[in-house]
C-alpha cells in the first residue's frame, strides 16, 4: 500500500440530553455506540491527522502552505486571493481570514485528539492499543501546540473535552507562549515514550517514536534550550550525521526524490502529511463524501498554460541565494534545479521548454516574469507531467514532508554551535553539503561563521517547505532579511508581524479572549 489513505469521520461532541426530552440527534454518533473498537479509534485518529491537510484550515493544506511560505524573504504571493496577498505584503489584520482558518484548524485537531485521549481510557481495548492511541493523540496535540506557539504566541491550552454541563469550559483564557511551548513538550515527551518505532505498511503515515523525538528537539530549538535539543537529536543521528540505531533515518542520495510522489514515505522522512488523489472529486468540499484527499497547492502555483493559477514565485533574493556557491563540478546546486526552474539550457517545465512558455498577463517569455522574478516554483509541483489537470480536479498526491532528516541534521548543528562548539557542527553540515555536491567546509569556523553557513543551508535546503519565516524570527533576523529582499510589501514589515493577531471571530465569540499585545 503506497500510503496510509486517510478515511475520516466527523467527530462531534456528544451533547447531553434533556431528561424530559430524551431524544437522539440523528446527525451524531453517540459515545455509547462509537468509541468501542480498534477501528473506531483508528478512524478517530485518522480524522485528527486529517486536519493537518484540511484545504482551508490545515497547516499543510493549500492555504496553510501559502501562509507559512508567503511571509518569508524567499517567497511572494501575487495579488489574486486578497487575504494571501495581505499576508505576503504585511498588511493583514485580525479580520484577515486565512490565519483565522489556521487557528480553527489547530483547535479542531486538538479537540479531536482530546476526544481520543478521553474515550480510550474507558474503552475495552488491549493495554498496548490504549498506549498507542493515547500516544498518537498526544503527538497530534503537541505538534499543534508547537505551531500555535510560533504563529500566535499566547493562546489557550485545552487538554480535555469540554463538559457540556459547564458552559464556562467553552470559553478558554489565554496561557503564555512559554506555557504553550511547555504543553507541546509534555505531549511530545509522552508520545516519545509510548509510540512504536515503526508500523506495518498498512498504517504508514502514523506518527512514530522518531516523529515525536524529532519534533521534541525542534520545540527545544525554538525555545533556545540547546542542550535539551542536542539530547533529542543525538537519539536520531550520530555525531557524524549518520543514523543512530535503532533509527534508520538518513538522507536520500538524490535531494529531488523527496518531492516525488513515487518516493513518498522514504528514509529521510520522520513525519509527512499523507495526501492522495482518492475519495470524492472535490478537494474544497469540506468534510463530507465529496471531499477529495489530495491537495491543490501544485495547481495554485503552476502557470496558466498548464491549468494553474500562478499564485506564487520565488523572489530574486532566493534565486540569487541558490547561486552563492557552485558544486565541485562548477554546476548549480542540485537543490536549485529541484526547487525552481529558470532559463538555462534545456530547462523543461511541464514537458515544455521553459523559454517557450509565455506569461498569461505580460505575454512575455517566463524568463521575463512579472515583478522582476526570473524563476518559477518546481518543488512539490507535478512538473514532469503535461499539466496539473492530469489528476482528478487538480488534486496533487505528493505528500508534504513536515519533518525531514536534513532538518534534524541542521538543527543538531545549530544546537552544538550555539553551545560554542562549532567544530562539532562540521560533520553534520558537511553531510548536507556533500549531498548537494558542495566541497567540505574549510577548518577553523568561528561561531558566527558556522551560524552564517547553517542559515544559508537552511534557506536553500527548505525553500517552499514553510520554514524560512520562522527561522528568521527565531534568529532575530526577520526585519533585516525582509527589508533586504526584493519582496513586494517589505516596507510594511514591523515587529508586530512576527505573530498573527488573535482572529477577530474568536475575540467576538469568546468573552475570555484578549488580543495579542502587539495588535492591540
BADREN-839005 format. One record per residue (C-alpha): z, y, x. Coordinates in steps of 0.02 Angstrom, whole numbers, plus 50000, padded with zeros to 5 digits. Layout:
N
ZYX/...
This chain:
520
500005000050000/499405016050081/500855026750022/502315026949906/501455032749745/502655043749651/502805039049470/504055050449387/505025052749228/505855068149163/507725067649183/508635079449067/510495081349046/511145070948903/511925083448785/513505078748692/513265075348507/514205084348372/515395071748294/514905077448120/513055076348159/512935061448274/511065062548299/509965056148440/508715067948518/507125057548522/506445068148664/507825062448781/508325045548852/510215043448828/511265038148977/511815022948877/510015016548890/509455023349058/510445023049223/510625004249215/509424995349332/508744997449507/507095002649427/507995016449333/508735023549492/507135022049592/506235031249451/507575044749454/507425046549642/505525047449627/505755061849504/506885070249632/505705067949781/504275073449670/504925091349660/504505093649845/502655093849796/502765101649624/501245112749605/502185128749560/503975125849617/503865113449760/504175118649939/502635108549990/501655111349831/500195123349837/501215138949800/502595133649918/501385130850062/500595147750031/502295156050025/503055148150181/501495151450285/500945168050212/502275179150290/502005174350472/501055184550600/499845169850611/499305169250430/498575180750299/498305178350112/496975189250032/497165199749875/496725187149740/498365179949674/499405195849666/501095187649697/500465179049854/499665194849919/501305204249891/502235190949990/500975191350132/500995210350142/502885212550116/502755221749951/503645208549847/505185211749741/506435202249634/505135200749496/503805192649608/503555175849527/503225163749670/504945164649755/505685162849581/504735146549561/505365140749729/507155144849677/506905134749518/506195120249617/507665119549735/508945118549596/507905106649491/507875094349635/509735097049665/510125093949482/509135077749484/509985072149645/511675076049567/511225065049419/510825050449534/512485052649626/513475053649464/512725038849373/512595027449525/514475026849540/514725018549370/513145007949363/513164989049377/512224988449541/512494979849707/513544989349834/512044990549951/510964998149814/512295010849769/512505015649951/510645018349975/510335027949813/511775039949844/511185042550023/509405046449966/510055058749837/511135067349966/509655068550085/508625076849949/510055088449907/510395092650089/508585096850128/508515108249976/510115117250026/509415119850201/507865127850128/508915138350009/509895144950159/508365150150259/507465157850110/508845165750004/510425166050111/511955167249999/511675156049848/512585144549726/513175127349782/513115114649641/513665096949681/513915089349510/513065088249341/513745102449233/514955097349096/514085101048932/515785103848851/516185117648975/514875131548964/515665140749111/514935127449226/513195133149178/513415149649271/513735147349456/514275160649579/513505162649750/514265154949905/513995162250078/512505156850181/513695148250302/514395138150159/512635133550103/512215127650279/513835117750284/513395109250119/511725104150194/512635097250346/513875087550238/512465079750136/511385075450285/512845067750380/513205056650230/511365051950219/511285048350406/512735036150392/512015026250247/510115027050245/509135012150313/508115013150472/506535008650376/505855001950213/504614988750158/502844995550142/503044996649953/504345010349974/503525020350111/503915038750094/505765037050056/506985046050171/507615035250315/509045037050438/507875045750559/507375058150425/509205063050400/509585064150587/508055075050616/508475087050476/510305087550526/509795092750701/508645105850627/510055113450524/511105114750682/509655123550770/509595136750632/511475138750646/511305140350835/512505125950860/511525120051010/512705106251069/512765098350896/510875099450882/510655090951051/511825076950998/510715073150849/509055074450939/509595062851079/509835049250948/507955050250916/507235054351089/507695050551268/507855064851391/506075061351450/505435063651271/505055045251238/505795036251086/507635031651086/507995014251017/508165008750881/506975022650828/505135021250869/504515038750828/503275045350955/501825057450975/500125051450917/498835051251055/497675062150952/498515077650880/497225079250739/497665062150670/499245069650597/498175078650468/497015064350420/497425055950254/496925039050326/498315040750455/499725046750343/501475039850372/501165037050557/502395035150701/502505054050728/503155057250553/505025057450517/504775063050338/503245068050241/502825072850064/501835059249978/500315065749885/498865055749816/497365058249703/498085047149566/498895049349396/498205062049274/496705073149304/497595089949308/498725094649456/499285110249360/499795101049201/501675101049229/502735085549214/501785075249089/500495061349084/499075073249126/499825078449292/498905072849447/499895067949601/498775076549727/498875094549786/497595108549777/498065117649937/496485112350029/495415118449885/496335135249886/495955138050071/494155131450075/492625142950068/491745145849902/490205136649964/491195120449964/492135123149800/493555133249874/494455149549837/494525156150019/496315162249990/496975161950169/496475165050350/497175163250524/497485180550597/496605186150755/498305185650839/498365166950802/496555164850857/496985172851023/498615163251044/497665146851041/496625153051188/498045158451302/497865142851407/496395131151435/496535112451461/496435103851630/494565101751596/494355120351555/494145117251369/495035124851221/496705117551172/496325102551059/497575109450935/496405124250912/494975112650864/496115103250744/496875118850664/495465131350643/493565132350651/492625146550732/490925149950806/490745138050952/489255126850996/489115112650872/490525118750758/490455109550592/491395113450432/491185102750276/489655094550355/488825111450375/488535120650540/489835134350541/488585147650593/487545144650436/488975147350314/488915164250228/490435173150161/490415174649971/490915193049975/490045200550126/488575188250132/488795188550321/489005172950427/490755166150432/490995170950613/491005188850546/492375185650420/493235198650310/494735207850383/494015205550558/494525187250569/493445175250667/494075158550604/494455148050452/495835135550424/495405117450466/497125109050471/497515099750310/495765103250245/494585089150194/493305097250308/492435081050356/491885078850175/490475088350093/491645098849988/493365099349905/492675092849740/492485075249807/494235072449745/494745072349562/494935090549508/495035096249689/496615086249723/496865082649907/497845067449964/498315072450141/500205070950150/501175086550201/502145082450360/503835090550333/504615084450497/503635078150647/504215070850813/503385085550900/504615096950809/506065086050868/505495087251049/505275106151046/506925109150955/507775097451079/507015107651222/507625123551140/509385116651117/509585112351301/508765128551358/509955138751251/511385129651337/510715136851501/509895120551556/508045124951559/507725111351688/508175098351555/506815105251441/505395101351561/505045083151512/505185087251327/503975101951334/502815092951453/502585078651329/501905091551206/500825099351341/500155082651403/499535077851231/498645094651223/497825090951393/498765105351474/499415104751652/501285101351677/502385116751692/502745123151866/504525121151927/505885134351925/505785141951750/507225153051700/508005152551527/506885166851468/505305159151540/505655142251459/506045150351292/504405160051301/503485143651332/504385134951188/503975149551073/502135148751121/502065129951099/502865130750928/501615143950872/500085133550919/500825116550876/501385120850699/500085133050633/499905130450444/501495119750439/502625133250366/503745135850518/503145151650605/504005164950499/505655155550503/505555152850691/505285171550714/506775175550604/507985164250695/507375170750864/507625188750805/505785192250838/505065194250664/504945213250664/504155214650837/502965199950813/502335205450643/502145223450700/501145217550850/499945207550741/498335212050651/499075206350487/498735217450337/500375224550272/501285223250438/501845241350420/502835236650265/503965224250353/505815228650361/507365218250391/507645215050205/506095203950202/506995191250311/507575183450147/506925183349970/507885192849837/508775182649704/507455181349566/507655193849425/507585180049295/509115171949374/510035188549375/509615191049192/510165173749136/511705171049245/513115183649221/513965177449381/512455180349491/512285195449605/510815201749706/510735199349894/511445214449984/509815219350069/508935220149900/510225229949801/
